[in-house]
């Protein structure tokens, strides 16, 4: 997360913000914008 959004300590974010940022990274990965496509699992299907 800190690599893509330049957030120095993502573990210090409130839970709601952390989940939102994680979902944004998943979306970017699904669109192929991070250099690697995320494989489909039962959690992100």
N, C-alpha and C positions, 0 to 999 in steps of 0.2 A: 504494500500500500504506500509506503513512504517513497518507493521507487517511482511509482506512477503519478502520485498526487503531491509529492514533496512535503509530506506530513512527517516531521521528524520522529515523533513517538506515537504511532497510531494506537498502541495499547493503552494510552492515556485518554483516548476519546471516550465520550459517553457511549453507552451501548447502542443507542438509536443512531447516532452519527456514524459509528463504526460499521454497523450493518448497512447503512445507506451507501457508504463509500465502497464497501465490499461488493454490493450489488452493482454499483457503477463499474467496477473493475470487471465483474463477470460479464456485463453487457458489452464492454469494450472488447473483451476476449472473444465473445461469441461473434462479434462483427469482424473479427480478425484484425483489429486495430492495435493489438499489443504484440504482434509478431508471431503469435501461436494461438490456434483455436482451442478453446476449452472442450475436452471430450464430454459428451452427454452422459450424465449419471442420473440416478433416480432422484437426486436432490435438486438438480437444476433443469429437469425435463419440463 
